[in-house]
Amino acid sequence: MSLKKFNEFIFEKEEKTYSFEELPGESKKKALEKNRDINTEYQDWHDPIIEGFEEDMKKLKLAFLGGALSLAALSASAETFRWASNTDPQTMDPHAVNSAPVLSFLNNIYEGLVRRNQGMSIEGSLAQSWEPLNGENGWRFNLRQGVKFQDGSAFNAEDVMFSYERASNEVADVRSWFAPVKEVRVIDAYTVDFVTKAPNPLFPDSIANFMILDKGWAEANGAELPARDAENFATMNVNGTGPFKLDSRDPGIKTVLVPNGSWWGDVEHNITEAVFTPIGNAATGLAALLSGEIDFIQPIPLQDIAQVESRDGFRVLEGEETRVIMFGFGHEHDELLYSSDVSGSNPFQDVRVRQAAAHAIDIASIDRVLFRGKIEGASQLVPAGISGYSEANSTRPAYDPERAKALLAEAGYPNGFSFGLKCPNDRYINDEALCRAAASMFAAVGLNAELSTGPVRDYWPQLREDAFDMYLLGWSPGTFDMEHPIRFLMSTPNSEKKLGSWNFGGYSNQRVDALLPGIQQEINPAARQAMVDEVVEITQAEVAYIPLYTQPLIWASKDNINLTQRADNFFMLRWVSVN
């Protein structure tokens, strides 16, 4: 049995257990009796049920890992590094999908003009230096000379121009990065100017994940444009300038990277081979770590922290990600798509209904039950500490189910209504459990969610196709500034202006749109913050989204592994050493 098939088997068993399908009669009866209020009774039914199940599963997993897991057959040399995550990067194309699992993985293979260091500051990469243009808005990037792509071809300004044109095309998921750009000019073989529509001091920060492809390689292989929801040569093949190169790729099963011997940078790692295995089932991943089959995993369930910390030779790395988890609405949808009792209209277009949904969420209970005190409630789309965070609007809607019911009645829905809630089950920590808890809370005020969950590889296409009434989203600002979610999530979707590319629900406010250019241009901190505060005040009043909490970072590794945990949840192999 393959690891993928084994994971599917375990997931099926767990799903049946959590739904009480395979419990003996008396246990099932007791579980169902206690599963009435997730806010107070969750641990009462959860722990007894899974205790015996996890013991059985542990035996199965360890037996499997000891025999059939292909990782065991790999070389045990000290420099072979094996790691796992719950999500496989869905593509090898750096311009196709603006998603952290993809961008994080590909930052090991491809490089951009600039990059973030271990402390999250911007530093040069394929650009040695950059400076503001003289006499016009924009930036000049002075490129590094002597750099080779992994196939031996030389890197120069034409590759930057090609990559810009490719990444800013309407079919590219990352095109909003270039919304401020008016023109790009090749000055010479190693000088490129990015002319912006207005002063844009954040621009170098905003392109930290803009990766450069070899123009000749892409054109020779029919990959002139990215394929977001389809495939082309760049989906499965790579040719970057980064510290690692692709050795083999079996999507959903295993991906092997090896060092790029011609990399221009200083080598800080001691890896001779890096083997990545996606393990969607958390318990299987933990078993793989504790049995020694992998060296590192991100993330681990919060309930497993104590187990890892109690084992000699292992450690837990904890931090707070810059990612805010939120619910979004189908603002532009004229009617609900998944309602059994409302037709021809969309109640979520009424701000009172959106306010009711916000007041239905009990973050304190979600924190206690699902996250064991590890999360901070969020009031806006960036966490505190991010540039532009609005201290003036730091209060989130109070948990108030009675107020929620009253608002629904005022909006004409005294008995509530049903709707569809879409969530991934392998993208964020406890994402499916979170959505189940939220569905229970919504139901308590009359908002009856029909919950649909699935893997992230299917989830993003569904959101792009508007196949939702409400959806779950996590967002980490690539620039570490509030301007980023305003541009991507709050701006009216506009393909020509490259705005609102991740605003799936089509939220739109003319004043927010008008304020964005000023936020991008203003260099006076107080004046800029006043504009940001106004945007946050507007979007909170209109409940454009329901911010929930800042996602924690929970990684685990063997204690002989040195690595860096960055606040953006990116994992960089060039900082890993096996001792």
Sequence and secondary structure as in RCSB ss.txt:
>XXXX:A:sequence
MSLKKFNEFIFEKEEKTYSFEELPGESKKKALEKNRDINTEYQDWHDPIIEGFEEDMKKLKLAFLGGALSLAALS
ASAETFRWASNTDPQTMDPHAVNSAPVLSFLNNIYEGLVRRNQGMSIEGSLAQSWEPLNGENGWRFNLRQGVKFQ
DGSAFNAEDVMFSYERASNEVADVRSWFAPVKEVRVIDAYTVDFVTKAPNPLFPDSIANFMILDKGWAEANGAEL
PARDAENFATMNVNGTGPFKLDSRDPGIKTVLVPNGSWWGDVEHNITEAVFTPIGNAATGLAALLSGEIDFIQPI
PLQDIAQVESRDGFRVLEGEETRVIMFGFGHEHDELLYSSDVSGSNPFQDVRVRQAAAHAIDIASIDRVLFRGKI
EGASQLVPAGISGYSEANSTRPAYDPERAKALLAEAGYPNGFSFGLKCPNDRYINDEALCRAAASMFAAVGLNAE
LSTGPVRDYWPQLREDAFDMYLLGWSPGTFDMEHPIRFLMSTPNSEKKLGSWNFGGYSNQRVDALLPGIQQEINP
AARQAMVDEVVEITQAEVAYIPLYTQPLIWASKDNINLTQRADNFFMLRWVSVN
>XXXX:A:secstr
  HHHHHHHHHHHHHHHHTTTTS HHHHHHHHHHTT HHHHHHHHHHHHHHHHHHHHHHHHHHHHHHT GGGGS 
  TTEEEEEESS  S S TTT   HHHHHHHTTT  BSEEE TTS EEESSEEEEEE SSSSEEEEEE SS B T
TS B  HHHHHHHHHHHTSTT TTGGGGTTEEEEEEEETTEEEEEESS  TTHHHHTTT B   HHHHHHTT SS
  SSS  HHHH     SSEEEEEEETTTEEEEEE TT SS      SEEEEEE  SHHHHHHHHHTTS SEEE  
 GGGHHHHHTSTTEEEEEEEEEEEEEEEE TT SS SS SS  S  GGGSHHHHHHHHHT  HHHHHHHHSTT  
EE SSSS TTSBT  GGG       HHHHHHHHHHTT TT EEEEEEEESSSSTTHHHHHHHHHHHHHHHTEEEE
EEEE HHHHHHHHHTT  SEEEEEE  TTSBTHHHIIIIIS  BTTTTB TT TT    HHHHHHHHHHHH   H
HHHHHHHHHHHHHHHHTTSEEEEEEEEEEEEEETTEE    TT    GGG EE 
